[in-house]
Structure formats: structure tokens, C-alpha cells
Amino acid sequence: MSLADKVLAVNNDLPIRTDAPVHSGKVRSVYWLSAEDSARLITERGYEVAADAPLAIMVISDRISAFECIWHGEGGMQGVPGKGAALNAISNHWFDLFRTRGLADSHILEVPHPLVWIVQKARPVMIEAIARQYITGSMWRAYDKGERDFCGITLPDGLRRDQRLPELLITPSSKGILRGIPGVPEVDDVNITRSDIENNVAAFNFQAAADIDLYERLLREGFEVIGTELESLDQVFVDTKFEFGYVTDKAGSEKLIYMDEVGTPDSSRIWDGPSLRDGKVVENSKEVFRQLLLNHFPEPDILLNKTRMEERTALARDNALPTEMLIKVSETYVGIAEKITGRRLQQSDNPKAEIIDILRDEFALVD
């Protein structure tokens, strides 16, 4: 079996029984279960959720996106070996730790396979909750051009690239295209202020104004838990994105939970501690891949300039990346996953067949 065969690239074609269209994102595909199968699993597996809670099977792929495009490699390699399993393993680790520390639950009910979550359907808060401990990336590029106001927060002059900020900054952006909110452009992923959220509680899908404080507290506490654990591994938690949503618990109460993924190389920047003390930034995150792409193509402006999206799309479609580039990215993801979890990453030789077997034999979800 070739390395390319071990990559799960297409994850929206599994024969999972569902009565709704499969929702396929850049990396994950979601299979919404029928009301009957949801109720059956809740009873059989003893999930601590409402008896009529909608459930889904969430399957993560090994696809890799960057600069808003999906990339592929030579030899038919349509993703990064081990990437999906690494993301799931890291998220599972942090979600378990959050629960142990009394922060909040997540949408995950069970992990039947390294690439699969069984989740409770959540009603998402329409905010990308971003926290930053260092000034780097897009924030540094904007600051370097003279911008000082970020999501209603004014930064002082004189900051240096990759410098630790005086305090943790919360710089939220919109999740999806939100319409009819004064002062908020109707485009995806646009920066917003706390005042924008406070003045439009329902538009951002909060149940109550008090939950704005709760989401910020859970973001800060989650960042602190992950940051402290990474520090013990001599790694630096630089910045991250969390997502939140509401579910109904077994008692019928609404509660705010963590959803999507947390503290992964896709959603966060993680720097190597020893290298940073030597004055050098070494990434243990997707930034490794972004930099490889920028160095690989002779005209990096295509990747950075949003007005050249058509060229960028063609670049990703028409160029198979060198195998060694994807292997380097794989080593980054697998390496940080094993460092964080303290265990060897469980990877599949034939992931699609394994997933089908488990969901058929143990969960009766494949006809």
C-alpha cells in the first residue's frame, strides 16, 4: 500500500445512513443522523444529552487548506498523512482537559475511530473567537503598516514582530456572512468589536447578553489551560481560534459549549520554546505549510493578495506539490500531536474501510 492510499482525502461519500445532505467543509464532513438513529444511540450508548437531541457523525479528512485553497501532492497524494488523526487527537486531549478542569463541555459524545467523532448538534454562536498572546501573522502585517486599532482595542506604538503582548487580546471576527448589523460588513470573517456583539446579541446567536461574558471567560480559561500545558512541554501558545455553540442537556437546559476543534496546528500557532529563546521562531502549526508554499512559488503575492483569488485557485488546482513538502508538514502535525498527548499517534492503513466497519458493526449506521 502506497503512502497516498493511507491518506483520507474524500470523506463525504461514506455509506452512513442519513436522511439529510452531507455537509462537507474544507476538512470535515458531517453526516446528520435520522431522529430514530439519534434516539437509538442516545439510549444504547448512554449519552448524557436530551432524549431527542440530533446527533451527527463527523469525519475528518487529511486534506490541507491554506490561503483559502485545498492543495495536493505528487503521486496522487490528496492530503497530508496523519493530519486528520493528529487534529482529532489534539482536540480530544484538550476537550477532556477542559471538562476535567470544570470549564465547559464540547459537542463530542464519543470517538469511535481516530478520524471520527459522534457529536451532538449545536447551535453555533456566529463568532470566530480569536485570542492572541503575541503580535505576529496578519496582526503584525497590519500593525507594521500603521494600524493600531484591532477590534476596538488600541495597541501602543513600538511593538516588535513576534513580541509577547502586554495582555491576552480577544480579537473576534464574524462566522459566516451576517446581514443587517450596523457597521459590520456583510462578508465572512470580518473583524468585529465587543460593542458590535453587545449591541446585536441575537444577530450573533447568543441566547442572552450575559453569555458574552461567558464566552470571553471560556476563551480566556481555555487559552490559559492549553498555554500552561504547552509551557510544561516547552512549547509556546501564540494565538488560537475557538468556536462556541449551544446544546440542550439531559435536563432540558441550554448550555454554552466548545465546538469544532481547539488548540490544534490548524486553529492555532504553537512555537518551539527552545528556538524562541534563541531568537528564532520555529512553528509547530499550519504556518509551516504556509511558509513552504510562499517559498515554493516564484510569485508569493498570488497567495497573499485577495484580488488575485482566481490565479490562486488555479495555482492550487494545477500544481502537485513535492512529496517531501507534504511529508514535512506531516512530521509537524504528528510530532506536535504526540508531544501533546504523550502517546504514539494511531494512524490507519485503510481509513475508509476501517470507519465503515466500525460504524456498521458497533453502531449499526451502515446498511
C-alpha positions in Angstrom: 0.0 0.0 0.0 1.4 3.4 -1.0 1.5 6.4 1.2 -1.1 8.1 -0.9 -3.5 5.2 -0.1 -3.3 5.9 3.6 -4.5 9.5 3.1 -8.2 10.0 3.6 -8.9 12.7 1.0 -12.6 12.2 0.2 -14.8 11.9 3.3 -18.3 12.8 2.1 -19.0 9.5 0.3 -19.2 7.0 3.1 -22.3 4.8 3.2 -23.5 6.2 6.5 -27.3 6.1 6.9 -28.6 9.7 6.9 -31.7 11.5 5.8 -30.1 14.8 5.2 -27.4 16.0 2.8 -23.8 15.5 3.9 -22.3 18.8 4.9 -18.7 18.9 3.7 -16.3 21.6 4.8 -12.6 22.2 3.9 -11.5 19.4 6.2 -14.6 17.8 7.9 -17.7 16.2 6.6 -20.9 15.9 8.8 -23.5 13.2 8.4 -26.7 14.1 10.2 -28.4 11.0 11.6 -32.1 10.4 11.5 -34.2 11.1 14.6 -34.6 7.3 15.0 -30.9 6.6 14.9 -30.1 9.5 17.1 -32.6 8.4 19.8 -31.3 4.8 19.5 -27.7 5.7 20.0 -28.5 8.0 22.9 -30.2 5.1 24.6 -27.7 2.4 23.7 -24.6 4.4 24.3 -25.9 6.2 27.4 -25.0 9.7 26.1 -25.8 12.5 28.6 -27.9 14.5 26.3 -31.6 15.2 25.8 -33.5 12.2 24.5 -34.4 13.9 21.3 -31.0 15.5 20.6 -30.0 15.4 17.0 -26.7 13.6 16.5 -24.2 13.5 13.7 -21.1 11.6 12.6 -18.2 13.9 11.9 -15.4 12.5 9.7 -12.2 14.4 9.4 -10.0 14.1 6.3 -6.3 14.5 5.7 -6.9 17.4 3.2 -5.0 20.5 3.8 -6.1 24.0 3.0 -4.1 27.2 3.1 -4.7 30.6 1.6 -8.4 29.6 1.1 -7.4 26.7 -1.2 -7.1 22.9 -1.0 -3.7 21.6 -2.0 -2.5 18.3 -3.3 0.8 16.5 -4.0 2.7 14.3 -6.4 1.8 10.7 -6.9 -1.9 11.2 -6.2 -1.4 12.3 -2.6 -4.5 14.3 -1.9 -3.6 15.4 1.6 -1.1 15.1 4.5 -0.6 11.6 6.1 -1.7 11.6 9.7 -3.1 15.1 9.6 -6.7 14.3 10.4 -5.8 11.9 13.2 -3.4 14.5 14.7 -6.1 17.2 14.7 -8.7 14.9 16.3 -6.2 13.5 18.9 -5.1 17.0 20.0 -8.7 18.3 20.2 -9.8 15.3 22.2 -7.0 15.9 24.6 -7.8 19.5 25.2 -11.6 18.9 25.4 -11.0 16.2 28.0 -8.8 18.6 30.0 -11.4 21.4 29.8 -14.0 19.0 31.2 -11.8 17.8 33.9 -11.0 21.4 34.9 -14.7 22.3 35.0 -14.6 24.8 32.1 -17.3 23.5 29.7 -18.3 20.5 27.7 -17.8 20.0 24.0 -20.1 18.7 21.3 -18.2 15.4 21.2 -20.0 12.4 22.7 -17.8 9.5 21.5 -14.6 8.9 19.5 -15.1 5.5 17.7 -12.2 5.9 15.4 -9.2 8.3 15.2 -10.8 10.1 12.3 -14.4 10.1 13.6 -16.4 12.0 16.2 -20.0 11.3 17.2 -21.4 14.8 18.1 -24.4 16.4 19.4 -25.8 19.1 17.0 -25.0 22.5 18.4 -26.5 25.9 17.5 -23.3 27.9 16.7 -22.5 31.3 18.0 -21.7 33.3 14.9 -18.3 34.4 16.1 -14.7 33.2 15.5 -13.4 33.6 19.0 -9.7 34.6 18.5 -7.2 35.1 21.3 -3.7 36.4 20.8 -0.7 36.4 23.2 1.9 37.5 20.7 1.8 40.0 17.8 2.5 38.0 14.6 1.0 37.0 11.4 -1.8 39.1 9.9 -2.0 41.3 13.0 1.7 42.1 12.7 1.4 42.9 9.0 -1.4 45.3 9.7 0.4 46.9 12.7 3.6 47.2 10.6 1.6 49.2 8.0 0.5 51.6 10.7 -2.8 50.2 12.0 -3.2 50.4 15.8 -6.9 49.6 16.3 -7.8 46.0 16.4 -11.4 45.0 17.1 -11.8 48.1 19.2 -8.6 47.6 21.1 -5.8 50.2 20.6 -2.2 48.9 20.6 0.7 51.1 21.6 3.5 52.2 19.3 6.9 50.5 19.4 5.9 46.8 19.4 8.2 44.4 17.6 7.3 41.5 15.4 6.7 38.2 17.4 6.7 40.1 20.6 4.6 38.9 23.6 1.7 41.3 24.1 1.2 43.0 27.5 -2.0 41.0 27.9 -4.1 38.4 26.1 -6.1 40.1 23.3 -9.5 38.9 22.2 -10.0 39.9 18.6 -13.2 38.3 17.3 -14.4 38.1 13.8 -17.7 37.1 12.2 -18.5 33.5 11.4 -20.2 33.4 8.1 -21.9 36.3 6.3 -24.1 38.2 8.8 -26.6 40.7 7.4 -28.2 43.8 8.8 -25.7 44.5 11.6 -24.8 48.2 11.6 -21.2 48.8 11.0 -20.4 45.1 10.2 -19.7 44.5 6.5 -21.7 41.6 5.0 -18.6 39.4 4.3 -17.3 36.3 6.0 -14.5 36.6 8.6 -14.6 40.3 9.2 -13.2 41.8 12.4 -15.8 42.9 15.0 -15.7 44.7 18.3 -17.2 43.7 21.6 -19.6 46.6 21.2 -20.8 45.2 17.9 -21.6 42.0 19.8 -23.3 43.7 22.8 -25.5 45.8 20.5 -26.5 42.8 18.4 -26.8 39.9 20.8 -29.4 37.9 18.8 -27.7 38.5 15.5 -24.6 36.8 16.7 -26.8 33.9 18.0 -26.2 34.5 21.7 -29.2 33.4 23.9 -28.5 36.2 26.4 -26.3 39.2 26.8 -24.7 37.6 29.9 -23.3 34.9 27.6 -21.0 37.4 26.0 -19.0 37.5 29.3 -19.3 33.7 29.5 -17.8 33.1 26.0 -14.9 35.5 26.8 -14.3 33.7 30.1 -14.3 30.3 28.5 -12.0 31.6 25.8 -9.5 33.0 28.3 -9.7 30.0 30.6 -9.3 27.6 27.6 -6.3 29.6 26.4 -4.7 29.5 29.8 -5.2 25.8 30.3 -3.7 25.0 26.9 -0.9 27.6 27.3 0.1 26.2 30.7 0.2 22.6 29.4 2.2 23.6 26.4 4.6 25.6 28.6 5.3 22.4 30.5 6.3 20.8 27.2 8.5 23.8 26.4 6.1 25.0 23.7 4.6 28.5 23.3 0.9 29.0 22.7 0.9 32.1 20.5 -2.7 32.5 19.3 -5.8 30.5 18.6 -9.4 30.4 17.4 -12.2 28.8 19.4 -15.8 28.3 18.4 -18.8 28.0 20.7 -22.4 26.8 20.4 -25.5 25.9 22.4 -26.8 22.5 23.2 -29.7 21.2 25.3 -28.6 19.0 28.1 -30.3 15.9 29.5 -32.3 18.1 32.0 -33.6 20.3 29.2 -31.3 23.3 30.0 -29.5 25.3 27.4 -25.7 25.5 27.9 -22.8 27.1 26.0 -20.1 24.6 24.9 -16.9 24.4 23.0 -17.3 23.1 19.4 -15.3 22.4 16.2 -11.6 21.9 17.3 -9.4 23.6 19.8 -5.6 24.1 20.3 -4.6 22.3 17.0 -2.0 23.2 14.4 -4.9 24.2 12.1 -6.6 26.6 14.5 -3.6 27.9 16.5 0.0 28.9 16.3 2.4 26.9 18.5 6.1 27.9 18.7 9.0 25.8 19.9 10.2 27.2 23.2 14.0 26.5 23.0 14.2 28.0 19.5 12.3 31.1 20.6 14.7 31.6 23.5 17.5 31.6 20.8 15.7 34.3 18.9 14.2 32.1 16.2 10.6 31.3 15.5 10.1 27.6 14.7 6.4 26.7 14.0 4.6 23.6 15.1 1.4 24.6 13.2 0.0 25.1 9.8 2.2 28.2 9.4 4.9 25.7 8.4 2.9 24.8 5.3 2.0 28.4 4.5 5.7 29.3 4.6 6.6 26.3 2.4 4.0 27.5 -0.2 5.3 31.0 -0.1 8.9 29.8 -0.7 7.9 27.2 -3.3 6.1 29.6 -5.8 8.1 32.3 -7.5 5.3 34.9 -7.1 4.1 34.7 -3.5 1.9 37.8 -4.0 -0.7 35.4 -5.6 -1.1 33.7 -2.3 -1.2 36.9 -0.2 -3.3 39.2 -2.4 -7.0 38.6 -2.2 -7.6 40.4 -5.5 -5.7 37.5 -7.2 -8.0 34.7 -6.0 -8.6 33.3 -9.5 -4.9 32.9 -10.1 -4.5 31.4 -6.6 -7.3 28.9 -7.2 -5.6 27.8 -10.5 -2.2 27.6 -8.7 -3.6 25.1 -6.2 -5.6 23.1 -8.9 -2.8 22.8 -11.4 0.3 22.3 -9.2 1.1 19.0 -7.5 3.3 19.8 -4.5 6.5 17.8 -4.0 6.0 14.7 -1.8 8.8 15.9 0.6 6.8 19.1 1.3 3.7 17.2 2.4 5.9 14.8 4.4 7.5 17.7 6.3 4.0 19.0 7.1 3.0 15.5 8.3 6.0 15.4 10.6 5.0 18.7 12.1 1.4 17.6 12.8 2.2 14.1 14.0 5.1 15.4 16.1 3.1 18.0 18.0 0.2 15.6 18.5 2.5 13.0 20.1 4.2 15.7 22.2 0.8 17.0 23.5 -0.9 13.7 24.1 2.2 11.8 25.3 1.2 8.9 23.1 2.1 7.5 19.7 -0.5 8.7 17.2 -2.8 6.0 16.0 -2.9 6.1 12.2 -4.8 3.9 9.7 -3.6 1.9 6.8 -7.1 1.8 5.2 -9.1 4.5 7.0 -12.2 4.5 4.9 -12.7 0.7 5.2 -12.0 0.8 9.0 -14.5 3.6 9.5 -17.2 1.7 7.6 -16.6 -1.5 9.5 -16.8 0.2 12.9 -19.9 2.3 12.1 -21.6 -0.9 10.7 -20.6 -3.4 13.3 -20.7 -1.3 16.5 -23.2 1.4 15.7 -25.5 -0.1 13.1 -25.2 3.0 10.9 -24.3 1.4 7.6 -26.9 -0.6 5.7 
